[in-house]
Amino acid sequence: MSVYGGLGAGKGWLRYQFVVSADELSRVLSASGCLLIISNSRVPVDYMTTPLADYIAAFARRLAQRDLEEGAIDLYISLMHPKTRYRWKKVEARRKRDEGFKLIDLAEPVVQVRPFYASLSDDGRLWFSFSYDVHHSSWLGLELSFPRIMSLCEEGHARLHETSEYRNAQLYQDLRRAIQEITSPARFTTPAGEKRTRVRISSEAASQLAAHPGLKRRGLEIRLP
């Protein structure tokens, strides 16, 4: 059973952007008891889940503005309750190099995590967007997202289902609440003046990013909460 989330009815996704330190992120994820799993691409057949320590180490390197070495894990990841229903499907190999991979087949929605970056438009407007390039010079923080509604492959995606009763909806809210407690709305100094945003940032992360080279090149500076 495959799920497709966020579509139709104008309901879309719940989204929450934040910047915390590696230690803070580790504590939040560890306390939630969630599993980290790759759901947006194929994985080796012996893959089960992504160790929290490995993900935090990669996040720490990126937060310190150090390039991720080749082969390091992606910061795009899914978070899910240990009892989330899913199965693995073997990838049909058409070429020798494609052998030995599988894809996850989810039976319910999961919390998605992806990195985002900050930039300025030509008219001085501060905006945040996403990049699959982990080396993006203005990489800033992470975004949690969870679909408000979903459809099922086995139903031909003909019906929309509310997701609020799924266990990962509660996981999303628990993570959001935990991050909210250690962060404040981020403020940025731009060439046009100070901008207050919905992005949440901790004092610890703001201190670490005070000399962020990518932001400085764009005339941006993070103000301490």
C-alpha positions as CSV (number, residue, x, y, z in Angstrom):
1,M,0.0,0.0,0.0
2,S,1.5,3.4,-1.0
3,V,0.4,6.8,0.3
4,Y,0.5,10.2,-1.3
5,G,0.1,13.1,1.0
6,G,-0.8,16.8,0.9
7,L,-2.8,16.9,-2.3
8,G,-6.2,18.4,-3.1
9,A,-8.8,20.3,-1.1
10,G,-6.4,23.1,-0.5
11,K,-5.3,21.6,2.8
12,G,-1.7,20.8,1.8
13,W,0.9,20.3,4.5
14,L,1.7,21.2,8.1
15,R,5.2,22.8,8.0
16,Y,7.6,24.0,10.7
17,Q,11.0,25.6,10.0
18,F,13.6,25.7,12.7
19,V,17.3,26.1,13.5
20,V,18.8,24.3,16.5
21,S,22.2,23.0,17.5
22,A,23.2,19.4,16.9
23,D,23.0,18.6,20.6
24,E,19.5,20.1,20.8
25,L,18.3,18.2,17.8
26,S,19.7,15.0,19.2
27,R,17.9,15.5,22.5
28,V,14.6,16.2,20.7
29,L,14.7,13.3,18.4
30,S,15.9,10.9,21.1
31,A,13.2,11.9,23.5
32,S,10.5,11.3,20.8
33,G,11.5,7.7,20.3
34,C,11.1,8.0,16.6
35,L,12.9,6.1,13.9
36,L,14.8,7.7,11.1
37,I,14.3,6.2,7.7
38,I,15.0,7.0,4.0
39,S,11.7,7.1,2.2
40,N,12.4,9.3,-0.9
41,S,14.9,7.1,-2.7
42,R,16.1,3.5,-3.1
43,V,18.4,2.0,-0.4
44,P,20.6,-1.1,-0.2
45,V,18.8,-4.3,0.6
46,D,20.6,-4.5,3.9
47,Y,19.4,-1.0,5.0
48,M,17.0,-0.9,7.9
49,T,17.0,2.6,9.5
50,T,19.4,5.5,9.7
51,P,21.2,5.6,13.1
52,L,20.4,8.8,15.0
53,A,24.1,9.4,15.8
54,D,25.0,9.3,12.1
55,Y,22.3,11.8,11.2
56,I,23.3,14.1,14.0
57,A,27.0,14.0,13.0
58,A,26.1,14.9,9.4
59,F,23.8,17.8,10.7
60,A,26.6,19.1,13.0
61,R,29.1,19.2,10.0
62,R,26.6,21.1,7.9
63,L,25.7,23.5,10.8
64,A,29.4,24.2,11.2
65,Q,29.5,25.0,7.4
66,R,31.8,22.1,6.7
67,D,31.2,20.2,3.5
68,L,29.8,16.8,3.8
69,E,32.2,14.2,2.6
70,E,31.3,12.1,-0.3
71,G,29.0,9.3,0.8
72,A,27.7,11.1,3.9
73,I,24.1,10.6,4.7
74,D,21.5,13.0,3.2
75,L,19.8,15.4,5.5
76,Y,16.5,14.6,3.8
77,I,15.0,12.0,6.1
78,S,11.7,10.7,7.3
79,L,10.7,10.3,11.0
80,M,8.2,7.7,12.1
81,H,6.7,6.1,15.2
82,P,8.2,2.6,15.7
83,K,4.8,1.0,15.1
84,T,4.3,2.7,11.7
85,R,3.1,0.2,9.1
86,Y,5.3,-0.3,6.0
87,R,7.1,-2.9,4.0
88,W,10.0,-3.1,1.7
89,K,9.8,-3.7,-2.1
90,K,12.7,-5.0,-4.1
91,V,13.7,-2.7,-6.9
92,E,13.5,-4.5,-10.3
93,A,17.0,-4.3,-11.8
94,R,17.3,-3.6,-15.5
95,R,21.0,-3.2,-15.3
96,K,23.7,-4.9,-13.2
97,R,24.5,-1.7,-11.3
98,D,20.9,-1.5,-10.2
99,E,20.9,-4.8,-8.4
100,G,20.7,-5.0,-4.6
101,F,18.3,-2.1,-3.9
102,K,14.8,-1.7,-2.3
103,L,12.2,0.9,-1.8
104,I,10.0,1.5,1.2
105,D,6.2,1.1,0.7
106,L,4.4,3.1,3.4
107,A,0.9,2.3,4.6
108,E,0.5,5.5,6.5
109,P,2.1,9.0,6.3
110,V,5.3,9.9,8.0
111,V,7.0,13.1,9.1
112,Q,9.3,14.5,6.5
113,V,12.5,16.5,7.3
114,R,14.3,18.6,4.7
115,P,17.0,21.4,4.8
116,F,16.2,24.9,3.7
117,Y,18.3,28.0,3.0
118,A,17.9,31.8,3.3
119,S,18.3,34.4,0.6
120,L,17.3,37.9,-0.5
121,S,15.3,38.7,-3.7
122,D,16.4,41.6,-6.0
123,D,13.9,43.9,-4.2
124,G,15.3,43.1,-0.8
125,R,12.7,40.6,0.3
126,L,13.9,37.8,2.6
127,W,12.8,34.4,1.6
128,F,13.4,30.7,2.4
129,S,13.5,27.9,0.0
130,F,14.8,24.3,-0.4
131,S,17.7,22.7,-2.2
132,Y,18.8,19.2,-2.8
133,D,22.4,20.5,-2.8
134,V,23.8,19.8,0.7
135,H,26.6,22.2,-0.1
136,H,24.3,25.2,-0.7
137,S,26.2,28.2,0.8
138,S,23.2,29.7,2.5
139,W,22.0,26.4,4.1
140,L,20.3,27.4,7.3
141,G,18.1,24.8,9.1
142,L,15.5,22.1,8.8
143,E,11.8,21.9,8.1
144,L,9.3,19.4,9.5
145,S,6.3,18.6,7.3
146,F,3.3,16.3,7.6
147,P,0.4,16.0,5.2
148,R,-3.1,17.1,6.3
149,I,-4.7,14.7,3.9
150,M,-3.6,11.7,1.9
151,S,-4.7,9.2,-0.7
152,L,-4.0,5.5,-1.1
153,C,-2.6,3.7,-4.2
154,E,-4.8,0.7,-3.6
155,E,-7.8,3.0,-4.0
156,G,-6.4,4.5,-7.1
157,H,-5.9,7.7,-5.2
158,A,-9.6,8.4,-5.7
159,R,-10.4,9.2,-2.1
160,L,-8.9,11.7,0.3
161,H,-8.3,10.7,3.9
162,E,-7.7,12.9,6.9
163,T,-4.3,12.2,8.6
164,S,-5.0,13.6,12.1
165,E,-5.7,10.2,13.6
166,Y,-2.5,8.6,12.5
167,R,0.2,8.1,15.1
168,N,2.7,10.1,13.1
169,A,0.4,13.2,13.3
170,Q,1.0,13.1,17.0
171,L,4.7,12.6,16.4
172,Y,4.8,15.8,14.3
173,Q,3.0,17.8,17.0
174,D,5.3,16.4,19.8
175,L,8.4,17.3,17.8
176,R,7.0,20.8,17.0
177,R,6.2,21.4,20.7
178,A,9.6,20.2,21.9
179,I,11.4,22.5,19.4
180,Q,9.0,25.4,20.3
181,E,10.1,25.2,23.9
182,I,13.8,25.8,23.1
183,T,13.5,28.4,20.3
184,S,12.3,31.9,19.5
185,P,11.2,33.6,16.3
186,A,14.3,34.3,14.2
187,R,15.2,37.9,13.3
188,F,17.5,38.8,10.5
189,T,19.3,42.1,9.8
190,T,19.2,42.8,6.1
191,P,20.3,45.8,3.9
192,A,16.7,47.0,4.1
193,G,16.5,46.7,7.9
194,E,15.4,44.1,10.5
195,K,13.1,41.3,9.5
196,R,11.1,39.1,11.9
197,T,10.3,35.6,10.6
198,R,8.3,32.5,11.5
199,V,11.5,30.5,11.5
200,R,12.3,29.3,15.0
201,I,15.9,29.5,16.3
202,S,17.6,28.6,19.5
203,S,20.2,30.9,21.2
204,E,22.7,28.1,20.9
205,A,22.2,27.8,17.1
206,A,22.2,31.6,16.6
207,S,25.5,31.9,18.3
208,Q,27.0,29.1,16.1
209,L,25.7,30.8,12.9
210,A,26.8,34.3,13.9
211,A,29.7,34.1,11.3
212,H,27.8,32.2,8.7
213,P,29.7,33.0,5.5
214,G,26.8,32.3,3.1
215,L,24.5,34.7,4.9
216,K,27.1,37.4,5.1
217,R,27.7,37.2,1.4
218,R,24.0,38.0,1.0
219,G,24.0,40.8,3.5
220,L,22.1,38.8,6.1
221,E,22.9,38.5,9.8
222,I,21.0,36.4,12.4
223,R,20.0,38.4,15.5
224,L,20.2,36.6,18.8
225,P,16.7,35.8,20.2
